[in-house]
Amino acid sequence: MNDYAIINSGSKQYKVSAGDLIRIENIGKNKGDEIFFKPSMLKNNDNILFGEQALKDVNVKGIVVRNGRAKKIIVFKMKRRKDERKKRGHRQNFTEVKITDIP
């Protein structure tokens, strides 16, 4: 992995390179839409750039591949000997993005 970038999306950071497929939190874009990420760090060949001044005109480009929902997780809470139980399920919405260009 020669060229890569660290991008921020949904209070999480992802290490991406051109051609990667990542799952991020749902961002409300449709399939085929272009999306631009502001990188926190960028590595091209042997040059490493970071900070707002060095990366002010740089954007990582991606295309939305699909929107979906993750597998269900079960949240089970129980207090023993109290006859108290709670069972909940949760499915998180996500957007799958293919990174097309890192400058």
C-alpha positions in Angstrom: 0.0 0.0 0.0 2.0 2.9 -1.3 -0.4 5.9 -1.3 -3.0 6.2 1.4 -5.0 8.8 3.4 -6.6 9.0 6.8 -10.2 10.3 6.5 -12.8 11.3 9.0 -16.4 10.3 8.7 -19.0 10.0 11.5 -16.5 10.6 14.3 -14.4 7.7 13.1 -11.2 7.6 11.2 -10.5 5.3 8.2 -7.2 4.4 6.5 -8.0 4.3 2.8 -6.2 3.9 -0.5 -7.5 4.0 -4.1 -9.9 1.2 -4.9 -10.8 0.4 -1.2 -14.4 -0.3 -0.2 -15.4 1.1 3.2 -18.6 1.0 5.3 -19.4 4.3 7.0 -22.3 5.5 9.0 -25.3 6.5 6.8 -24.8 9.9 5.2 -28.0 10.3 3.2 -26.5 10.0 -0.3 -27.9 7.8 -3.1 -26.2 5.1 -5.1 -23.9 6.5 -7.7 -23.4 9.9 -5.9 -19.9 11.3 -5.5 -18.7 12.1 -2.0 -15.6 14.0 -0.9 -13.8 13.5 2.3 -11.4 15.9 4.0 -8.2 13.9 4.9 -6.4 14.3 8.2 -3.2 12.8 6.8 -2.0 12.0 3.3 1.0 9.8 2.2 2.1 10.1 -1.5 5.3 8.0 -2.3 7.6 9.2 0.5 5.9 12.5 1.3 3.7 12.7 4.3 1.3 15.6 4.6 -0.8 16.5 7.7 -2.3 19.6 9.2 -4.9 22.1 7.9 -2.5 24.3 6.0 -0.9 21.4 4.0 -4.2 19.8 3.2 -6.5 22.8 2.7 -7.1 22.1 -1.1 -7.0 18.3 -0.9 -10.0 16.0 -1.1 -10.4 12.3 -1.3 -13.1 11.3 -3.8 -15.4 8.3 -3.5 -18.6 6.9 -5.1 -21.5 5.5 -3.1 -21.9 1.9 -4.0 -24.9 1.0 -1.8 -26.9 1.9 1.3 -28.0 -0.9 3.6 -28.5 -2.2 7.1 -26.0 -4.3 9.1 -26.8 -7.6 10.8 -28.9 -7.4 13.8 -27.2 -7.4 17.2 -29.0 -8.5 20.3 -28.8 -6.3 23.5 -29.8 -8.4 26.5 -29.9 -6.9 30.1 -30.7 -9.0 33.1 -30.6 -8.6 36.9 -30.3 -11.9 38.5 -32.9 -13.0 41.2 -35.0 -9.9 40.4 -37.1 -11.2 37.5 -35.9 -8.3 35.4 -35.0 -8.9 31.8 -34.8 -6.6 28.7 -34.1 -7.9 25.2 -33.6 -5.4 22.4 -32.4 -5.7 18.9 -30.6 -3.1 16.8 -29.7 -2.8 13.1 -27.3 0.0 12.1 -27.8 1.8 8.8 -24.6 2.1 6.7 -23.3 3.5 3.4 -20.8 1.6 1.4 -18.3 3.8 -0.4 -15.6 2.9 -3.0 -12.6 5.3 -2.9 -11.8 6.3 -6.4 -9.1 9.0 -6.2 -6.5 10.1 -3.7 -4.5 13.1 -4.9 
